[in-house]
Amino acid sequence: MTTQQNILVLNCGSSSLKFAVIQPLSQQVLIHGLAERLASNSAQIQYTLAGQADKHTLTPSQTDHQGAIECVISLLQTQDLLTSLAGVGHRVVHGGEAYSESLLLTNESINDLKTLHHLAPLHNPVNLLGIEAITQLLPKISQVAVFDTAFHQTLPEAAYLYGVPLELYKQHGVRRYGFHGTSYRYVGQKAAQLLGKNSDECHFLVAHLGNGCSACAIKNGKSVDTSMGMTPLEGLVMGTRSGDVDPGLIDFLCERLNQPLSEIMSLLNKQSGLLGLSGKTNDMREVQQLAEQGDTRANLAIEVFAFKIARYLGALAVSLPRIDALVFTGGIGENDRLTRSLILEHLAILGFELDGSLNKQNGDHKGRISTHESTLAMVVPTDEERMIAIDTHQLVSRDQ
Ligand code: ADP
């Protein structure tokens, strides 16, 4: 393919790199892959091209992000996909208050992005590595940053301010930003399409349940409240994150366990959630297998996980004039019928009633899992990569 119309999407995580080349108009994925265990000597790239899976071990000089991206670029070159690229879209976790939509990058805006590093020190610097690697390897190509936070910039003050001195917001940007915004935007548009409506006339509750979990209230196509906050730690119980805890717990644990703050933060981010509750795994499929074998801690983990989601969805509902649909997405939301059924049971007060057979098949042709007489609950698979490709294509085309 030689016409310049495809988009390379890059998602740089701390030890991984996800990539895909997408044809934005047809939304066809030409190649997608994952480089894992970066910075270790077992780093490798797995990819799927024209339905065929393949893998490639990275040489010792390729195990950092720059090396892995070089390897992806040469893979695209050998597959004759490089000349077809019209732009590169990057997932950038934090856009602060400066970015409420995706951004066509220039040298100046790349420098501006660096001023946001303090808001997401674990994520943004890594995302920037991807941008800088492409600047060096493909200096002529247009690049776009797509922010996880951007969709939530429509939150009203009442939803985004914490009950702390207002100076902390004004001087240090202390507020709720929310994440998973690219997923919510995609899923909100898809759900509206499935209902045969425009997204700006729809009111949705959406639960994005993957390794990271959050929920969002979307009113007239705009985010009006969400469960994640200043950082992705706030809100729901997740794979390894605790979600909401009493802030007093942090001081209590430092004292009681005689450990520094950094250890307690690591406990809340990396050893809690499904992993901490079950004591064995952060992976919902494994938690459920354990529960089926009679593991009571695993069963408890599932119950706590589902209850906290239902409680948050109930709280988010107060931001909507009505609920057109509750939408489940993410690996757990899309596949896990048990979690969905537990959540809907808790939410009977909002008029939900599960259709067991629709739930079993992960929704009918329009994603519906609730009975026709009850409030609509549906499953809509997310696709952040496609959304990034669509945004990148739009901004790059406008620039030409
Ligand atoms: P990420 O946030 O890393 O993108 P995913 O959206 O892929 O994660 O979600 C991963 C989670 O989805 C894991 O907990 C996994 O166990 C869960 N999951 C995937 N398939 C199923 C399934 N069939 N049943 C239950 N949980 C599932």
Boltz pocket constraint, residues with backbone or C-beta under 6 A from the ligand:
constraints:
  - pocket:
      binder: B
      contacts: [[A, 209], [A, 210], [A, 211], [A, 212], [A, 239], [A, 282], [A, 283], [A, 284], [A, 285], [A, 286], [A, 330], [A, 331], [A, 332], [A, 335], [A, 336], [A, 337]]
      max_distance: 6.0
